[in-house]
Amino acid sequence: MKMESMRGQGGVHMLLTAEQEAQQIISSARNMKLARLKQAKDEAQREAAAYRTSLEEEHQRRISERSGSSDSNVKRLEEETEVKIKRLKDASSSVRSEVVGMLMKHITTIKI
């Protein structure tokens, strides 16, 4: 009977040892999983920061292009406006005497 109880205790001891090894394997797997999750999070943060930086650079480039073209557009519009104002002044001075004559005629004409 003693032999059987020793075998039974040996079997229990083997089961306890196997359980401890399984717990160590599970613990190791959890630690590796947590480490990988942390690594993935860090990689995602780096990628997000790089993407954000590239978007900001692209935005700044577009703003600088627009402001540059905006300045040139303003200058071009000012020049066009000056040319149009000069044309209107020239046109008005050429017809001024005719308009004054028509006004004087209508003011001085009495209709009965």
Jmol script that loads the backbone (N, CA, C; Angstrom):
load data "model"
ATOM      1  N   MET A   1       0.793  -1.175   0.000  1.00  0.00           N
ATOM      2  CA  MET A   1       0.000   0.000   0.000  1.00  0.00           C
ATOM      3  C   MET A   1       0.849   1.258   0.000  1.00  0.00           C
ATOM      4  N   LYS A   2       1.971   1.125   0.661  1.00  0.00           N
ATOM      5  CA  LYS A   2       2.855   2.275   0.695  1.00  0.00           C
ATOM      6  C   LYS A   2       3.343   2.636  -0.699  1.00  0.00           C
ATOM      7  N   MET A   3       3.566   1.675  -1.509  1.00  0.00           N
ATOM      8  CA  MET A   3       4.040   1.926  -2.869  1.00  0.00           C
ATOM      9  C   MET A   3       2.993   2.660  -3.686  1.00  0.00           C
ATOM     10  N   GLU A   4       1.766   2.249  -3.490  1.00  0.00           N
ATOM     11  CA  GLU A   4       0.687   2.901  -4.235  1.00  0.00           C
ATOM     12  C   GLU A   4       0.504   4.330  -3.767  1.00  0.00           C
ATOM     13  N   SER A   5       0.617   4.573  -2.485  1.00  0.00           N
ATOM     14  CA  SER A   5       0.471   5.938  -1.989  1.00  0.00           C
ATOM     15  C   SER A   5       1.639   6.793  -2.443  1.00  0.00           C
ATOM     16  N   MET A   6       2.805   6.197  -2.555  1.00  0.00           N
ATOM     17  CA  MET A   6       3.960   6.962  -3.027  1.00  0.00           C
ATOM     18  C   MET A   6       3.798   7.287  -4.502  1.00  0.00           C
ATOM     19  N   ARG A   7       3.263   6.320  -5.226  1.00  0.00           N
ATOM     20  CA  ARG A   7       3.005   6.598  -6.641  1.00  0.00           C
ATOM     21  C   ARG A   7       1.954   7.677  -6.765  1.00  0.00           C
ATOM     22  N   GLY A   8       0.929   7.636  -5.954  1.00  0.00           N
ATOM     23  CA  GLY A   8      -0.119   8.648  -5.953  1.00  0.00           C
ATOM     24  C   GLY A   8       0.432  10.009  -5.598  1.00  0.00           C
ATOM     25  N   GLN A   9       1.323  10.040  -4.617  1.00  0.00           N
ATOM     26  CA  GLN A   9       1.937  11.326  -4.253  1.00  0.00           C
ATOM     27  C   GLN A   9       2.861  11.800  -5.364  1.00  0.00           C
ATOM     28  N   GLY A  10       3.553  10.878  -5.983  1.00  0.00           N
ATOM     29  CA  GLY A  10       4.415  11.238  -7.109  1.00  0.00           C
ATOM     30  C   GLY A  10       3.602  11.789  -8.257  1.00  0.00           C
ATOM     31  N   GLY A  11       2.423  11.188  -8.480  1.00  0.00           N
ATOM     32  CA  GLY A  11       1.536  11.674  -9.544  1.00  0.00           C
ATOM     33  C   GLY A  11       0.999  13.055  -9.223  1.00  0.00           C
ATOM     34  N   VAL A  12       0.669  13.267  -7.947  1.00  0.00           N
ATOM     35  CA  VAL A  12       0.183  14.590  -7.516  1.00  0.00           C
ATOM     36  C   VAL A  12       1.301  15.606  -7.683  1.00  0.00           C
ATOM     37  N   HIS A  13       2.520  15.183  -7.289  1.00  0.00           N
ATOM     38  CA  HIS A  13       3.670  16.079  -7.426  1.00  0.00           C
ATOM     39  C   HIS A  13       3.914  16.439  -8.894  1.00  0.00           C
ATOM     40  N   MET A  14       3.767  15.437  -9.763  1.00  0.00           N
ATOM     41  CA  MET A  14       3.945  15.694 -11.199  1.00  0.00           C
ATOM     42  C   MET A  14       2.870  16.640 -11.713  1.00  0.00           C
ATOM     43  N   LEU A  15       1.640  16.457 -11.240  1.00  0.00           N
ATOM     44  CA  LEU A  15       0.561  17.346 -11.652  1.00  0.00           C
ATOM     45  C   LEU A  15       0.804  18.770 -11.169  1.00  0.00           C
ATOM     46  N   LEU A  16       1.252  18.918  -9.939  1.00  0.00           N
ATOM     47  CA  LEU A  16       1.551  20.260  -9.408  1.00  0.00           C
ATOM     48  C   LEU A  16       2.680  20.912 -10.192  1.00  0.00           C
ATOM     49  N   THR A  17       3.680  20.131 -10.524  1.00  0.00           N
ATOM     50  CA  THR A  17       4.803  20.654 -11.314  1.00  0.00           C
ATOM     51  C   THR A  17       4.315  21.064 -12.700  1.00  0.00           C
ATOM     52  N   ALA A  18       3.496  20.242 -13.306  1.00  0.00           N
ATOM     53  CA  ALA A  18       2.959  20.559 -14.636  1.00  0.00           C
ATOM     54  C   ALA A  18       2.085  21.803 -14.568  1.00  0.00           C
ATOM     55  N   GLU A  19       1.308  21.931 -13.496  1.00  0.00           N
ATOM     56  CA  GLU A  19       0.450  23.119 -13.337  1.00  0.00           C
ATOM     57  C   GLU A  19       1.300  24.387 -13.196  1.00  0.00           C
ATOM     58  N   GLN A  20       2.370  24.295 -12.419  1.00  0.00           N
ATOM     59  CA  GLN A  20       3.265  25.455 -12.244  1.00  0.00           C
ATOM     60  C   GLN A  20       3.913  25.843 -13.569  1.00  0.00           C
ATOM     61  N   GLU A  21       4.333  24.827 -14.323  1.00  0.00           N
ATOM     62  CA  GLU A  21       4.933  25.104 -15.627  1.00  0.00           C
ATOM     63  C   GLU A  21       3.913  25.752 -16.560  1.00  0.00           C
ATOM     64  N   ALA A  22       2.678  25.267 -16.516  1.00  0.00           N
ATOM     65  CA  ALA A  22       1.621  25.842 -17.359  1.00  0.00           C
ATOM     66  C   ALA A  22       1.363  27.293 -16.962  1.00  0.00           C
ATOM     67  N   GLN A  23       1.358  27.571 -15.658  1.00  0.00           N
ATOM     68  CA  GLN A  23       1.149  28.944 -15.191  1.00  0.00           C
ATOM     69  C   GLN A  23       2.296  29.852 -15.631  1.00  0.00           C
ATOM     70  N   GLN A  24       3.516  29.321 -15.611  1.00  0.00           N
ATOM     71  CA  GLN A  24       4.672  30.102 -16.070  1.00  0.00           C
ATOM     72  C   GLN A  24       4.569  30.388 -17.567  1.00  0.00           C
ATOM     73  N   ILE A  25       4.132  29.388 -18.320  1.00  0.00           N
ATOM     74  CA  ILE A  25       3.971  29.560 -19.772  1.00  0.00           C
ATOM     75  C   ILE A  25       2.895  30.610 -20.038  1.00  0.00           C
ATOM     76  N   ILE A  26       1.783  30.511 -19.318  1.00  0.00           N
ATOM     77  CA  ILE A  26       0.696  31.478 -19.499  1.00  0.00           C
ATOM     78  C   ILE A  26       1.164  32.875 -19.095  1.00  0.00           C
ATOM     79  N   SER A  27       1.867  32.971 -17.976  1.00  0.00           N
ATOM     80  CA  SER A  27       2.372  34.259 -17.518  1.00  0.00           C
ATOM     81  C   SER A  27       3.345  34.856 -18.534  1.00  0.00           C
ATOM     82  N   SER A  28       4.218  34.015 -19.052  1.00  0.00           N
ATOM     83  CA  SER A  28       5.168  34.466 -20.066  1.00  0.00           C
ATOM     84  C   SER A  28       4.439  34.938 -21.322  1.00  0.00           C
ATOM     85  N   ALA A  29       3.412  34.191 -21.732  1.00  0.00           N
ATOM     86  CA  ALA A  29       2.645  34.569 -22.921  1.00  0.00           C
ATOM     87  C   ALA A  29       1.929  35.902 -22.692  1.00  0.00           C
ATOM     88  N   ARG A  30       1.363  36.096 -21.491  1.00  0.00           N
ATOM     89  CA  ARG A  30       0.708  37.373 -21.179  1.00  0.00           C
ATOM     90  C   ARG A  30       1.707  38.523 -21.222  1.00  0.00           C
ATOM     91  N   ASN A  31       2.884  38.295 -20.634  1.00  0.00           N
ATOM     92  CA  ASN A  31       3.905  39.346 -20.645  1.00  0.00           C
ATOM     93  C   ASN A  31       4.339  39.692 -22.063  1.00  0.00           C
ATOM     94  N   MET A  32       4.500  38.648 -22.898  1.00  0.00           N
ATOM     95  CA  MET A  32       4.873  38.892 -24.293  1.00  0.00           C
ATOM     96  C   MET A  32       3.753  39.637 -25.014  1.00  0.00           C
ATOM     97  N   LYS A  33       2.498  39.278 -24.718  1.00  0.00           N
ATOM     98  CA  LYS A  33       1.363  39.950 -25.339  1.00  0.00           C
ATOM     99  C   LYS A  33       1.334  41.418 -24.929  1.00  0.00           C
ATOM    100  N   LEU A  34       1.522  41.694 -23.645  1.00  0.00           N
ATOM    101  CA  LEU A  34       1.537  43.081 -23.163  1.00  0.00           C
ATOM    102  C   LEU A  34       2.686  43.869 -23.781  1.00  0.00           C
ATOM    103  N   ALA A  35       3.848  43.232 -23.894  1.00  0.00           N
ATOM    104  CA  ALA A  35       4.994  43.896 -24.513  1.00  0.00           C
ATOM    105  C   ALA A  35       4.706  44.208 -25.978  1.00  0.00           C
ATOM    106  N   ARG A  36       4.088  43.261 -26.673  1.00  0.00           N
ATOM    107  CA  ARG A  36       3.761  43.482 -28.094  1.00  0.00           C
ATOM    108  C   ARG A  36       2.705  44.570 -28.248  1.00  0.00           C
ATOM    109  N   LEU A  37       1.714  44.584 -27.355  1.00  0.00           N
ATOM    110  CA  LEU A  37       0.698  45.646 -27.400  1.00  0.00           C
ATOM    111  C   LEU A  37       1.338  47.010 -27.169  1.00  0.00           C
ATOM    112  N   LYS A  38       2.258  47.090 -26.217  1.00  0.00           N
ATOM    113  CA  LYS A  38       2.949  48.354 -25.949  1.00  0.00           C
ATOM    114  C   LYS A  38       3.770  48.772 -27.169  1.00  0.00           C
ATOM    115  N   GLN A  39       4.460  47.800 -27.771  1.00  0.00           N
ATOM    116  CA  GLN A  39       5.253  48.086 -28.969  1.00  0.00           C
ATOM    117  C   GLN A  39       4.348  48.566 -30.107  1.00  0.00           C
ATOM    118  N   ALA A  40       3.208  47.907 -30.290  1.00  0.00           N
ATOM    119  CA  ALA A  40       2.271  48.305 -31.354  1.00  0.00           C
ATOM    120  C   ALA A  40       1.724  49.699 -31.084  1.00  0.00           C
ATOM    121  N   LYS A  41       1.429  49.998 -29.829  1.00  0.00           N
ATOM    122  CA  LYS A  41       0.932  51.332 -29.470  1.00  0.00           C
ATOM    123  C   LYS A  41       1.987  52.388 -29.765  1.00  0.00           C
ATOM    124  N   ASP A  42       3.238  52.108 -29.385  1.00  0.00           N
ATOM    125  CA  ASP A  42       4.321  53.055 -29.657  1.00  0.00           C
ATOM    126  C   ASP A  42       4.513  53.273 -31.154  1.00  0.00           C
ATOM    127  N   GLU A  43       4.447  52.181 -31.923  1.00  0.00           N
ATOM    128  CA  GLU A  43       4.586  52.291 -33.378  1.00  0.00           C
ATOM    129  C   GLU A  43       3.441  53.115 -33.965  1.00  0.00           C
ATOM    130  N   ALA A  44       2.229  52.866 -33.474  1.00  0.00           N
ATOM    131  CA  ALA A  44       1.066  53.611 -33.970  1.00  0.00           C
ATOM    132  C   ALA A  44       1.196  55.101 -33.631  1.00  0.00           C
ATOM    133  N   GLN A  45       1.689  55.408 -32.446  1.00  0.00           N
ATOM    134  CA  GLN A  45       1.874  56.813 -32.071  1.00  0.00           C
ATOM    135  C   GLN A  45       2.929  57.476 -32.954  1.00  0.00           C
ATOM    136  N   ARG A  46       4.016  56.754 -33.239  1.00  0.00           N
ATOM    137  CA  ARG A  46       5.048  57.319 -34.121  1.00  0.00           C
ATOM    138  C   ARG A  46       4.497  57.548 -35.527  1.00  0.00           C
ATOM    139  N   GLU A  47       3.742  56.570 -36.031  1.00  0.00           N
ATOM    140  CA  GLU A  47       3.158  56.717 -37.371  1.00  0.00           C
ATOM    141  C   GLU A  47       2.160  57.869 -37.401  1.00  0.00           C
ATOM    142  N   ALA A  48       1.351  58.001 -36.354  1.00  0.00           N
ATOM    143  CA  ALA A  48       0.376  59.094 -36.294  1.00  0.00           C
ATOM    144  C   ALA A  48       1.093  60.436 -36.240  1.00  0.00           C
ATOM    145  N   ALA A  49       2.172  60.521 -35.462  1.00  0.00           N
ATOM    146  CA  ALA A  49       2.930  61.769 -35.372  1.00  0.00           C
ATOM    147  C   ALA A  49       3.561  62.115 -36.723  1.00  0.00           C
ATOM    148  N   ALA A  50       4.103  61.113 -37.409  1.00  0.00           N
ATOM    149  CA  ALA A  50       4.703  61.345 -38.724  1.00  0.00           C
ATOM    150  C   ALA A  50       3.643  61.782 -39.727  1.00  0.00           C
ATOM    151  N   TYR A  51       2.486  61.143 -39.685  1.00  0.00           N
ATOM    152  CA  TYR A  51       1.394  61.506 -40.595  1.00  0.00           C
ATOM    153  C   TYR A  51       0.909  62.919 -40.307  1.00  0.00           C
ATOM    154  N   ARG A  52       0.757  63.248 -39.030  1.00  0.00           N
ATOM    155  CA  ARG A  52       0.325  64.593 -38.630  1.00  0.00           C
ATOM    156  C   ARG A  52       1.336  65.641 -39.112  1.00  0.00           C
ATOM    157  N   THR A  53       2.611  65.326 -38.950  1.00  0.00           N
ATOM    158  CA  THR A  53       3.655  66.249 -39.399  1.00  0.00           C
ATOM    159  C   THR A  53       3.593  66.450 -40.904  1.00  0.00           C
ATOM    160  N   SER A  54       3.394  65.362 -41.651  1.00  0.00           N
ATOM    161  CA  SER A  54       3.332  65.497 -43.114  1.00  0.00           C
ATOM    162  C   SER A  54       2.104  66.304 -43.527  1.00  0.00           C
ATOM    163  N   LEU A  55       0.979  66.110 -42.822  1.00  0.00           N
ATOM    164  CA  LEU A  55      -0.217  66.898 -43.138  1.00  0.00           C
ATOM    165  C   LEU A  55       0.006  68.382 -42.828  1.00  0.00           C
ATOM    166  N   GLU A  56       0.653  68.661 -41.709  1.00  0.00           N
ATOM    167  CA  GLU A  56       0.922  70.049 -41.353  1.00  0.00           C
ATOM    168  C   GLU A  56       1.856  70.707 -42.374  1.00  0.00           C
ATOM    169  N   GLU A  57       2.876  69.959 -42.808  1.00  0.00           N
ATOM    170  CA  GLU A  57       3.796  70.486 -43.814  1.00  0.00           C
ATOM    171  C   GLU A  57       3.055  70.763 -45.119  1.00  0.00           C
ATOM    172  N   GLU A  58       2.200  69.839 -45.523  1.00  0.00           N
ATOM    173  CA  GLU A  58       1.413  70.017 -46.752  1.00  0.00           C
ATOM    174  C   GLU A  58       0.494  71.225 -46.616  1.00  0.00           C
ATOM    175  N   HIS A  59      -0.117  71.366 -45.462  1.00  0.00           N
ATOM    176  CA  HIS A  59      -1.005  72.518 -45.215  1.00  0.00           C
ATOM    177  C   HIS A  59      -0.219  73.827 -45.277  1.00  0.00           C
ATOM    178  N   GLN A  60       0.932  73.870 -44.640  1.00  0.00           N
ATOM    179  CA  GLN A  60       1.760  75.078 -44.663  1.00  0.00           C
ATOM    180  C   GLN A  60       2.225  75.394 -46.095  1.00  0.00           C
ATOM    181  N   ARG A  61       2.548  74.343 -46.852  1.00  0.00           N
ATOM    182  CA  ARG A  61       2.984  74.560 -48.244  1.00  0.00           C
ATOM    183  C   ARG A  61       1.843  75.166 -49.055  1.00  0.00           C
ATOM    184  N   ARG A  62       0.644  74.628 -48.874  1.00  0.00           N
ATOM    185  CA  ARG A  62      -0.503  75.162 -49.613  1.00  0.00           C
ATOM    186  C   ARG A  62      -0.807  76.597 -49.206  1.00  0.00           C
ATOM    187  N   ILE A  63      -0.686  76.874 -47.928  1.00  0.00           N
ATOM    188  CA  ILE A  63      -0.938  78.242 -47.462  1.00  0.00           C
ATOM    189  C   ILE A  63       0.079  79.197 -48.084  1.00  0.00           C
ATOM    190  N   SER A  64       1.343  78.786 -48.102  1.00  0.00           N
ATOM    191  CA  SER A  64       2.367  79.661 -48.678  1.00  0.00           C
ATOM    192  C   SER A  64       2.147  79.842 -50.182  1.00  0.00           C
ATOM    193  N   GLU A  65       1.704  78.776 -50.874  1.00  0.00           N
ATOM    194  CA  GLU A  65       1.415  78.909 -52.302  1.00  0.00           C
ATOM    195  C   GLU A  65       0.252  79.863 -52.528  1.00  0.00           C
ATOM    196  N   ARG A  66      -0.777  79.722 -51.714  1.00  0.00           N
ATOM    197  CA  ARG A  66      -1.954  80.576 -51.868  1.00  0.00           C
ATOM    198  C   ARG A  66      -1.643  82.018 -51.520  1.00  0.00           C
ATOM    199  N   SER A  67      -0.878  82.228 -50.462  1.00  0.00           N
ATOM    200  CA  SER A  67      -0.576  83.606 -50.094  1.00  0.00           C
ATOM    201  C   SER A  67       0.313  84.244 -51.156  1.00  0.00           C
ATOM    202  N   GLY A  68       1.220  83.459 -51.724  1.00  0.00           N
ATOM    203  CA  GLY A  68       2.054  83.986 -52.797  1.00  0.00           C
ATOM    204  C   GLY A  68       1.219  84.332 -54.003  1.00  0.00           C
ATOM    205  N   SER A  69       0.338  83.450 -54.393  1.00  0.00           N
ATOM    206  CA  SER A  69      -0.511  83.722 -55.545  1.00  0.00           C
ATOM    207  C   SER A  69      -1.535  84.785 -55.198  1.00  0.00           C
ATOM    208  N   SER A  70      -1.918  84.862 -53.942  1.00  0.00           N
ATOM    209  CA  SER A  70      -2.866  85.880 -53.507  1.00  0.00           C
ATOM    210  C   SER A  70      -2.244  87.264 -53.676  1.00  0.00           C
ATOM    211  N   ASP A  71      -0.979  87.406 -53.296  1.00  0.00           N
ATOM    212  CA  ASP A  71      -0.291  88.686 -53.460  1.00  0.00           C
ATOM    213  C   ASP A  71      -0.213  89.063 -54.940  1.00  0.00           C
ATOM    214  N   SER A  72       0.115  88.098 -55.769  1.00  0.00           N
ATOM    215  CA  SER A  72       0.209  88.395 -57.198  1.00  0.00           C
ATOM    216  C   SER A  72      -1.171  88.708 -57.769  1.00  0.00           C
ATOM    217  N   ASN A  73      -2.214  88.023 -57.281  1.00  0.00           N
ATOM    218  CA  ASN A  73      -3.575  88.314 -57.730  1.00  0.00           C
ATOM    219  C   ASN A  73      -3.986  89.722 -57.325  1.00  0.00           C
ATOM    220  N   VAL A  74      -3.645  90.119 -56.108  1.00  0.00           N
ATOM    221  CA  VAL A  74      -3.982  91.466 -55.645  1.00  0.00           C
ATOM    222  C   VAL A  74      -3.301  92.502 -56.530  1.00  0.00           C
ATOM    223  N   LYS A  75      -2.027  92.298 -56.816  1.00  0.00           N
ATOM    224  CA  LYS A  75      -1.296  93.249 -57.675  1.00  0.00           C
ATOM    225  C   LYS A  75      -1.923  93.302 -59.065  1.00  0.00           C
ATOM    226  N   ARG A  76      -2.240  92.135 -59.606  1.00  0.00           N
ATOM    227  CA  ARG A  76      -2.832  92.083 -60.945  1.00  0.00           C
ATOM    228  C   ARG A  76      -4.184  92.796 -60.952  1.00  0.00           C
ATOM    229  N   LEU A  77      -5.007  92.554 -59.939  1.00  0.00           N
ATOM    230  CA  LEU A  77      -6.318  93.210 -59.870  1.00  0.00           C
ATOM    231  C   LEU A  77      -6.189  94.718 -59.705  1.00  0.00           C
ATOM    232  N   GLU A  78      -5.213  95.144 -58.911  1.00  0.00           N
ATOM    233  CA  GLU A  78      -5.001  96.595 -58.760  1.00  0.00           C
ATOM    234  C   GLU A  78      -4.618  97.231 -60.090  1.00  0.00           C
ATOM    235  N   GLU A  79      -3.737  96.552 -60.836  1.00  0.00           N
ATOM    236  CA  GLU A  79      -3.330  97.082 -62.138  1.00  0.00           C
ATOM    237  C   GLU A  79      -4.517  97.133 -63.101  1.00  0.00           C
ATOM    238  N   GLU A  80      -5.307  96.059 -63.127  1.00  0.00           N
ATOM    239  CA  GLU A  80      -6.479  96.039 -64.002  1.00  0.00           C
ATOM    240  C   GLU A  80      -7.475  97.128 -63.616  1.00  0.00           C
ATOM    241  N   THR A  81      -7.649  97.334 -62.319  1.00  0.00           N
ATOM    242  CA  THR A  81      -8.572  98.364 -61.849  1.00  0.00           C
ATOM    243  C   THR A  81      -8.097  99.748 -62.266  1.00  0.00           C
ATOM    244  N   GLU A  82      -6.820  99.998 -62.136  1.00  0.00           N
ATOM    245  CA  GLU A  82      -6.262 101.303 -62.540  1.00  0.00           C
ATOM    246  C   GLU A  82      -6.473 101.534 -64.038  1.00  0.00           C
ATOM    247  N   VAL A  83      -6.261 100.497 -64.841  1.00  0.00           N
ATOM    248  CA  VAL A  83      -6.449 100.618 -66.292  1.00  0.00           C
ATOM    249  C   VAL A  83      -7.919 100.921 -66.597  1.00  0.00           C
ATOM    250  N   LYS A  84      -8.841 100.242 -65.928  1.00  0.00           N
ATOM    251  CA  LYS A  84     -10.270 100.467 -66.173  1.00  0.00           C
ATOM    252  C   LYS A  84     -10.690 101.870 -65.733  1.00  0.00           C
ATOM    253  N   ILE A  85     -10.168 102.309 -64.601  1.00  0.00           N
ATOM    254  CA  ILE A  85     -10.485 103.671 -64.140  1.00  0.00           C
ATOM    255  C   ILE A  85      -9.996 104.699 -65.150  1.00  0.00           C
ATOM    256  N   LYS A  86      -8.799 104.519 -65.684  1.00  0.00           N
ATOM    257  CA  LYS A  86      -8.259 105.453 -66.682  1.00  0.00           C
ATOM    258  C   LYS A  86      -9.134 105.463 -67.932  1.00  0.00           C
ATOM    259  N   ARG A  87      -9.558 104.266 -68.388  1.00  0.00           N
ATOM    260  CA  ARG A  87     -10.418 104.191 -69.571  1.00  0.00           C
ATOM    261  C   ARG A  87     -11.739 104.937 -69.337  1.00  0.00           C
ATOM    262  N   LEU A  88     -12.329 104.725 -68.129  1.00  0.00           N
ATOM    263  CA  LEU A  88     -13.588 105.409 -67.821  1.00  0.00           C
ATOM    264  C   LEU A  88     -13.405 106.930 -67.778  1.00  0.00           C
ATOM    265  N   LYS A  89     -12.308 107.399 -67.218  1.00  0.00           N
ATOM    266  CA  LYS A  89     -12.045 108.843 -67.174  1.00  0.00           C
ATOM    267  C   LYS A  89     -11.873 109.395 -68.586  1.00  0.00           C
ATOM    268  N   ASP A  90     -11.125 108.670 -69.411  1.00  0.00           N
ATOM    269  CA  ASP A  90     -10.928 109.114 -70.797  1.00  0.00           C
ATOM    270  C   ASP A  90     -12.259 109.157 -71.547  1.00  0.00           C
ATOM    271  N   ALA A  91     -13.068 108.086 -71.373  1.00  0.00           N
ATOM    272  CA  ALA A  91     -14.354 108.035 -72.061  1.00  0.00           C
ATOM    273  C   ALA A  91     -15.275 109.140 -71.569  1.00  0.00           C
ATOM    274  N   SER A  92     -15.281 109.411 -70.279  1.00  0.00           N
ATOM    275  CA  SER A  92     -16.167 110.456 -69.750  1.00  0.00           C
ATOM    276  C   SER A  92     -15.710 111.846 -70.189  1.00  0.00           C
ATOM    277  N   SER A  93     -14.412 112.056 -70.273  1.00  0.00           N
ATOM    278  CA  SER A  93     -13.949 113.384 -70.707  1.00  0.00           C
ATOM    279  C   SER A  93     -14.253 113.620 -72.187  1.00  0.00           C
ATOM    280  N   SER A  94     -14.293 112.546 -72.990  1.00  0.00           N
ATOM    281  CA  SER A  94     -14.578 112.729 -74.415  1.00  0.00           C
ATOM    282  C   SER A  94     -16.051 113.037 -74.667  1.00  0.00           C
ATOM    283  N   VAL A  95     -16.950 112.593 -73.816  1.00  0.00           N
ATOM    284  CA  VAL A  95     -18.371 112.843 -74.030  1.00  0.00           C
ATOM    285  C   VAL A  95     -18.913 113.926 -73.089  1.00  0.00           C
ATOM    286  N   ARG A  96     -18.076 114.502 -72.284  1.00  0.00           N
ATOM    287  CA  ARG A  96     -18.513 115.487 -71.306  1.00  0.00           C
ATOM    288  C   ARG A  96     -19.205 116.676 -71.963  1.00  0.00           C
ATOM    289  N   SER A  97     -18.614 117.209 -72.993  1.00  0.00           N
ATOM    290  CA  SER A  97     -19.199 118.398 -73.630  1.00  0.00           C
ATOM    291  C   SER A  97     -20.562 118.072 -74.238  1.00  0.00           C
ATOM    292  N   GLU A  98     -20.697 116.871 -74.814  1.00  0.00           N
ATOM    293  CA  GLU A  98     -21.990 116.485 -75.390  1.00  0.00           C
ATOM    294  C   GLU A  98     -23.053 116.366 -74.295  1.00  0.00           C
ATOM    295  N   VAL A  99     -22.699 115.756 -73.169  1.00  0.00           N
ATOM    296  CA  VAL A  99     -23.643 115.567 -72.074  1.00  0.00           C
ATOM    297  C   VAL A  99     -24.044 116.930 -71.500  1.00  0.00           C
ATOM    298  N   VAL A 100     -23.102 117.821 -71.328  1.00  0.00           N
ATOM    299  CA  VAL A 100     -23.415 119.164 -70.802  1.00  0.00           C
ATOM    300  C   VAL A 100     -24.338 119.886 -71.775  1.00  0.00           C
ATOM    301  N   GLY A 101     -24.083 119.757 -73.044  1.00  0.00           N
ATOM    302  CA  GLY A 101     -24.938 120.394 -74.057  1.00  0.00           C
ATOM    303  C   GLY A 101     -26.355 119.844 -74.008  1.00  0.00           C
ATOM    304  N   MET A 102     -26.514 118.516 -73.889  1.00  0.00           N
ATOM    305  CA  MET A 102     -27.857 117.931 -73.818  1.00  0.00           C
ATOM    306  C   MET A 102     -28.573 118.389 -72.555  1.00  0.00           C
ATOM    307  N   LEU A 103     -27.890 118.444 -71.464  1.00  0.00           N
ATOM    308  CA  LEU A 103     -28.510 118.894 -70.211  1.00  0.00           C
ATOM    309  C   LEU A 103     -28.958 120.347 -70.322  1.00  0.00           C
ATOM    310  N   MET A 104     -28.101 121.164 -70.865  1.00  0.00           N
ATOM    311  CA  MET A 104     -28.445 122.586 -71.016  1.00  0.00           C
ATOM    312  C   MET A 104     -29.655 122.737 -71.934  1.00  0.00           C
ATOM    313  N   LYS A 105     -29.725 121.950 -72.972  1.00  0.00           N
ATOM    314  CA  LYS A 105     -30.844 122.014 -73.908  1.00  0.00           C
ATOM    315  C   LYS A 105     -32.143 121.626 -73.206  1.00  0.00           C
ATOM    316  N   HIS A 106     -32.132 120.549 -72.424  1.00  0.00           N
ATOM    317  CA  HIS A 106     -33.338 120.098 -71.725  1.00  0.00           C
ATOM    318  C   HIS A 106     -33.727 121.056 -70.600  1.00  0.00           C
ATOM    319  N   ILE A 107     -32.771 121.656 -69.957  1.00  0.00           N
ATOM    320  CA  ILE A 107     -33.088 122.584 -68.865  1.00  0.00           C
ATOM    321  C   ILE A 107     -33.671 123.891 -69.410  1.00  0.00           C
ATOM    322  N   THR A 108     -33.119 124.342 -70.499  1.00  0.00           N
ATOM    323  CA  THR A 108     -33.523 125.638 -71.020  1.00  0.00           C
ATOM    324  C   THR A 108     -34.744 125.564 -71.954  1.00  0.00           C
ATOM    325  N   THR A 109     -35.113 124.394 -72.381  1.00  0.00           N
ATOM    326  CA  THR A 109     -36.266 124.255 -73.276  1.00  0.00           C
ATOM    327  C   THR A 109     -37.529 124.242 -72.440  1.00  0.00           C
ATOM    328  N   ILE A 110     -38.459 125.067 -72.835  1.00  0.00           N
ATOM    329  CA  ILE A 110     -39.744 125.144 -72.151  1.00  0.00           C
ATOM    330  C   ILE A 110     -40.764 124.501 -73.052  1.00  0.00           C
ATOM    331  N   LYS A 111     -41.503 123.564 -72.484  1.00  0.00           N
ATOM    332  CA  LYS A 111     -42.557 122.908 -73.258  1.00  0.00           C
ATOM    333  C   LYS A 111     -43.880 123.404 -72.748  1.00  0.00           C
ATOM    334  N   ILE A 112     -44.698 123.742 -73.663  1.00  0.00           N
ATOM    335  CA  ILE A 112     -46.038 124.226 -73.297  1.00  0.00           C
ATOM    336  C   ILE A 112     -47.085 123.275 -73.767  1.00  0.00           C
TER     337      ILE A 112
END
end "model"
wireframe off; spacefill off
backbone 0.3
color backbone group
